[in-house]
Amino acid sequence: MHRHFLQWHITHECNLQCLHCYQEDRHYAMPYAEMSETLDKYEEYIKAEGFEGQINLTGGEPLLHPDFFRIAADIRSLGIRLGILTNGTLINEDTAKALAGLTPVFVQVSLDGSEKVHDHIRGEGSFKKALKGIDHLKTQGIKVLVSFTVMQENYREFRKVAAVCASHKADKLWWDRVVTDDAAQYITTDQFKEISGSAARLAKKYPFISNTRALQWIPEGGCGYECSAGKRLLIILANGDMMACRRLPFVIGNIGQVPRLQPMLKSNDIMKKLAAPVFPKGCKECPHFYKCAGGARCVTYAQTGLLNARDVNCYL
Ligand SMILES: C[S@@+](CC[C@H](N)C(=O)[O-])C[C@H]1O[C@@H](n2cnc3c(N)ncnc32)[C@H](O)[C@@H]1O
């Protein structure tokens, strides 16, 4: 059974204001009645497709939503897998216990550097609070993923974040490049090569490091990467807007106006375009093309406006 992922931004409100955040509107939370209808439509969709569903609740900061625990419990009562993406700063002992009661497959906490750099990106005091959150989650036996978003501010911080993850017993550390219209935050190809090499070496010491995103297989020669946009991924924002990928700027409809997801997703031109195989110029002769397929389309599109192009940071 194939797994399908719904990345659901239930609120756009946040207690932090991160430098790189793609969320512009910060004042909208989806009301419970709309969340309930959305969940019904998603359940019907995965049943119709024969998918195993996984809903990753995110935001903004999802724990700020007044009905977070209610909708999370609804998700679990339908037998749908639950992941939670949070900045970790609001997780105390009681919250961690309540989260454990939901039996999530993971809780992801963002760490974007060691204390000074993380706080510069995410706000004063946020690093220490996030680490406390991680510790509470681990005490409750919850699997903790750490997400590191790479940009100019922090591309040399990966080693330090890996050491922090080791000392706080995180289960997984994964990283990916920022996608923003602030061109000053993009990392160069040399910098990408540097962090990729460092991450591959560190993965030998820290097996919890996951180098599975676009092009990250290059130093290890490992398995490839396939962008799931248009295939087994759907994004729903707090205002109901749906996207194929949160990092590609295409709204494909609004869940409130769609009676059933399956016909809409199957007939949508953007979904079809993204699901189709890509053959970027300059990649066809590459012996690694079969396991790369052009790399991260979102990163390349943000920097070039091209969807069918070679990854901007490819150094092969
Ligand atoms: C949008 S946040 C929401 C959850 C939570 N508030 C947090 O900070 O993790 C989820 C993840 O998206 C990442 N993110 C935000 N803006 C991004 C961007 N422009 N490009 C790439 N990742 C981004 C964050 O760094 C974080 O790891």
Ligand as a Chemical Component Dictionary entry (heavy atoms), coordinates in Angstrom:
data_LIG
# 
_chem_comp.id                   LIG 
_chem_comp.type                 NON-POLYMER 
_chem_comp.pdbx_formal_charge   0 
_chem_comp.three_letter_code    LIG 
# 
loop_
_chem_comp_atom.comp_id 
_chem_comp_atom.atom_id 
_chem_comp_atom.alt_atom_id 
_chem_comp_atom.type_symbol 
_chem_comp_atom.charge 
_chem_comp_atom.model_Cartn_x 
_chem_comp_atom.model_Cartn_y 
_chem_comp_atom.model_Cartn_z 
_chem_comp_atom.pdbx_ordinal 
LIG C1  C1  C 0  6.859  26.366 8.372  1  
LIG S1  S1  S 1  7.577  25.593 9.757  2  
LIG C2  C2  C 0  6.126  25.230 10.702 3  
LIG C3  C3  C 0  6.397  24.446 11.943 4  
LIG C4  C4  C 0  7.092  25.171 13.078 5  
LIG N1  N1  N 0  6.570  26.464 13.350 6  
LIG C5  C5  C 0  8.594  25.216 12.872 7  
LIG O1  O1  O 0  9.206  26.259 13.015 8  
LIG O2  O2  O -1 9.143  24.165 12.588 9  
LIG C6  C6  C 0  8.084  23.957 9.183  10 
LIG C7  C7  C 0  9.468  23.930 8.589  11 
LIG O3  O3  O 0  9.467  24.706 7.404  12 
LIG C8  C8  C 0  10.725 25.338 7.308  13 
LIG N2  N2  N 0  10.645 26.522 6.465  14 
LIG C9  C9  C 0  10.023 27.685 6.709  15 
LIG N3  N3  N 0  10.220 28.562 5.721  16 
LIG C10 C10 C 0  10.979 27.928 4.800  17 
LIG C11 C11 C 0  11.531 28.298 3.557  18 
LIG N4  N4  N 0  11.340 29.533 3.057  19 
LIG N5  N5  N 0  12.265 27.387 2.870  20 
LIG C12 C12 C 0  12.468 26.154 3.372  21 
LIG N6  N6  N 0  11.994 25.742 4.558  22 
LIG C13 C13 C 0  11.248 26.613 5.269  23 
LIG C14 C14 C 0  11.050 25.697 8.748  24 
LIG O4  O4  O 0  12.433 25.976 8.916  25 
LIG C15 C15 C 0  10.573 24.471 9.491  26 
LIG O5  O5  O 0  11.601 23.525 9.615  27 
# 
loop_
_chem_comp_bond.comp_id 
_chem_comp_bond.atom_id_1 
_chem_comp_bond.atom_id_2 
_chem_comp_bond.value_order 
_chem_comp_bond.pdbx_ordinal 
LIG C1  S1  SING 1  
LIG S1  C2  SING 2  
LIG S1  C6  SING 3  
LIG C2  C3  SING 4  
LIG C3  C4  SING 5  
LIG C4  N1  SING 6  
LIG C4  C5  SING 7  
LIG C5  O1  DOUB 8  
LIG C5  O2  SING 9  
LIG C6  C7  SING 10 
LIG C7  O3  SING 11 
LIG C7  C15 SING 12 
LIG O3  C8  SING 13 
LIG C8  N2  SING 14 
LIG C8  C14 SING 15 
LIG N2  C9  SING 16 
LIG N2  C13 SING 17 
LIG C9  N3  DOUB 18 
LIG N3  C10 SING 19 
LIG C10 C11 SING 20 
LIG C10 C13 DOUB 21 
LIG C11 N4  SING 22 
LIG C11 N5  DOUB 23 
LIG N5  C12 SING 24 
LIG C12 N6  DOUB 25 
LIG N6  C13 SING 26 
LIG C14 O4  SING 27 
LIG C14 C15 SING 28 
LIG C15 O5  SING 29 
# 
